[in-house]
Amino acid sequence: MSGIERSKRLAAFAAVDENLLAKHRVIGIGSGSTVPYVVERIFSRGEENKDRVFIPSGFQSKELVVSAGMNLGDVDQYPIIDVTFDGADEVDANLNCIKGGGACHLREKVLAEAAKIFILVADYRKNVEFLGTNFSQGVPIEVVPFAYAKVLQNLRGVVGSPTASLRMAVKKAGPVVSDNANFIIDAPFDREVMKDPYTIMAKIKMITGVVEVGLFCHMAKAAYFGNEDGTVTIKRRGGGVETLQPEVATPQ
Ligand SMILES: O=C(CO)[C@H](O)[C@H](O)COP(=O)(O)O
């Protein structure tokens, strides 16, 4: 297992250990490459899971839940979630984050908003002071296909992202299509703009045709970052930061 994978796994294990309580029944599962470790740790709770239902944020996390043999549910059955675990593309000092690198941020935000507790898990590269530091491809924006060209024009001309672009698929001709059959625009903004993510999020959200913006502001209770040295840094709502040496067996 590579150092990065080890860091992701450390973060996920520590986050589950601290935040998944025996009384929790409805669990939101986000998307990305860190979330499988969340599911791995939850799965290890065994019998405790038989009274739980897991709400996935998309195709990938649904497959994770199904292949672990855990109970699958949907947010329309369970609009109140006890705790949601999810990855992030970057998390700032105030626990605001960029999400949507995997084009899942609409459903992820629904699961985050439905949750009493929203927890982020990531490797050390995602732990930044200001958003956009390492994740420079821009803010992911899910848009209705009919409106994409107009939204691009609004972003480039009015909102201040001259290089905003439609995300293109890699092993398919044409654009990335989300689990909701929408397109994704990536919109980079200046560093100063990204220092106030709530303001730019609200501006983008007002554009007609935008379905959801991959900026999650004031939502997370805590973010767990696995570090290269085997420790986990925890940033908590309110500004607390601590580093712990987890007692979980560190995978090699
Ligand atoms: O927002 C997401 C998908 O839309 C992911 O949570 C985000 O991209 C982080 O993924 P990873 O854990 O692979 O770094």
The ligand as an SDF file (V2000), in Angstrom:
LIG
                    3D

 14 13  0  0  0  0  0  0  0  0999 V2000
  -16.0930   15.1140   -3.7520 O   0  0  0  0  0  0  0  0  0  0  0  0
  -15.7810   14.0100   -4.1150 C   0  0  0  0  0  0  0  0  0  0  0  0
  -16.3720   13.3420   -5.2810 C   0  0  0  0  0  0  0  0  0  0  0  0
  -17.2430   14.1990   -5.9500 O   0  0  0  0  0  0  0  0  0  0  0  0
  -14.7320   13.2540   -3.3640 C   0  0  0  0  0  0  0  0  0  0  0  0
  -15.1450   13.1110   -2.0450 O   0  0  0  0  0  0  0  0  0  0  0  0
  -13.4570   14.0370   -3.4510 C   0  0  0  0  0  0  0  0  0  0  0  0
  -13.1210   14.1520   -4.8230 O   0  0  0  0  0  0  0  0  0  0  0  0
  -12.3360   13.3660   -2.6830 C   0  0  0  0  0  0  0  0  0  0  0  0
  -11.9810   12.1710   -3.2830 O   0  0  0  0  0  0  0  0  0  0  0  0
  -10.7170   11.2920   -2.8260 P   0  0  0  0  0  0  0  0  0  0  0  0
  -11.0730   10.6740   -1.5210 O   0  0  0  0  0  0  0  0  0  0  0  0
  -10.5610   10.3120   -3.9460 O   0  0  0  0  0  0  0  0  0  0  0  0
   -9.5470   12.2250   -2.7200 O   0  0  0  0  0  0  0  0  0  0  0  0
  1  2  2  0
  2  3  1  0
  2  5  1  0
  3  4  1  0
  5  6  1  0
  5  7  1  0
  7  8  1  0
  7  9  1  0
  9 10  1  0
 10 11  1  0
 11 12  2  0
 11 13  1  0
 11 14  1  0
M  END
$$$$
